[in-house]
Amino acid sequence: DLTKNEVKACRKVNCISWSFDSKRVVAAGDGNPNRAKAFPYDSSNSCGKVDGHTAQIISCDWNGKRPFRLATSGEDLCVAVYENVPVKYNKDFEGEDHTKYCNSVKYSPDSAFLATAGADGRIFLYDGKKPADKIKKLGGPKIGHKNSAIYTMVWSP
């Protein structure tokens, strides 16, 4: 049996992300009372409370270096950022720029940027250390994404 650990994270899991040091996992999706759980890979203990969403979580991503940061996006049009371990909700960042579901959140490999992509055909780029600082908006009807959703994205290494 190769199973190291079994953790009940939430009722339905939409996304899983490993921390850069491969010691922590976040599983995000839908459920009551938990929509996500951050935990060490080798136990069912919690790495803090992943809250702040009022609907199911679609995407999650850990940043690539210390201090730890975790980003989530959901059907509530919210992008949430959590800092440190145990994770704590960063109330200074209220990522509500998307007009439809935010389908993907990704930190750049060097953690300098946080990008979000949504069903509204837009990508928003934020400062990876201070996500309240929006850097740029990409996409939308003016550049060929009219009525097109972006479901996922990846950074080039």
Secondary structure, 3 states (H helix, E strand, C coil): CCCCCCCCCCCEEEEEEECCCCCEEEEEEECCCCCEEEEECCCCCCCECCCCCCCCEEEEEECCCCCCEEEEEECCCCEEEEECCCEEECCCCCECCCCCCEEEEEECCCCCEEEEEECCCEEEEEECCCCCCEEEEEECHHHCCCCCCCCCCCCCC
